[in-house]
Amino acid sequence: MAGTVPVNFTDRSAFWMAVVDLFALQRPEQEQDIVNESSGSVGLRDSALSRNVQFMGRISLAWQILTNGAMAAKVQNLLDSPPALPVAPATPAPKPAPVAKPLRNDAVSLLATLQREGRLIDFLKEPIDQYSDAQVGAAVRDIHRDCGQVIERQFGLRPVLDQAEGSPVTLGASARTGRIRLSGNVSDNPPASGTLVHHGWQTTKCDLPVWTGDAESAAVVAPAEVEVR
C-alpha cells in the first residue's frame, strides 16, 4: 500500500494477534494508554474517555497500528508490559502504649515494713543525745531483732565470701569484679591474694510486700495514728 510505513511486528500473525488483543481489552486504563499513544500524549489518562471508547475508535486504532510502525511498537510494548497498578501506602504500625509507672516504689514499701515491724524510722528520727548509753542500748536491742527478721524474711542475706574475717583470700580474676572491693596497697596489676576485712552481703531472694493502697497514700511510710475518745 503506497504511503504506508512498514508495521513494526515480526510477522503478520503477531500483528493480527495484537489487533485481537486490542478489541478484547478488559482494563480501561490499558485501553486509555493506547488512545493516548495515538494522540501523542503518553501516560495521560482520562477516566471518562477510557470508559467510552467506541467500536469505530478501535477500528481507527487498528488502522494506525497497521500503517504506523512507531505506533505499532508502542502498542506492542503496552500489551507486553501493562501499566502497574498504584500500590497503597503501608499502614504504619501503631505505637505501643506507654507503660504506666507504679504508684508506689518498692523502696517505700520496704521502709514501711521496717517501720511497722521494727520501728526503725522512729528510732532514726528520734534525737538520742539526751538518753544514756544504757537507754539507747535497750531500745536498739528490740529494733535490731525485729528489723533483722524483716531483712532475712524478704532478702535472705548471705555472705559474699563465706569465710572468717581476717583469713587469707585468693583473688585471681575476681579481684576486679563487683563482688570484691579492694583496699590498702592497690596497684594497676590485679593482686593474687589479700586478707578478708569484711565478708560482704548478697541477697538470695527478693520478696517485697505487694502494696494495694491508693494514689493518696502511695508516699506514706507510716500513717499518722489518732486515738479516738
Secondary structure, DSSP 8 states (H G I E B T S, - for coil): -TT-----SSSHHHHHHHHHHHHT---HHHHHHHHHHHHT-TT---HHHHT---HHHHHHHHHHHHH-HHHHHHHHHHHHS---------------------SS-HHHHHHHHHHHHH-HHHHHHS--TTS-HHHHHHHHHHHHHHHHHHHHHHH--EESS-S-TTSEEE-GGGGGSTT----SS--SS--SEEE-S---EE-S----------GGGTT-SS-------
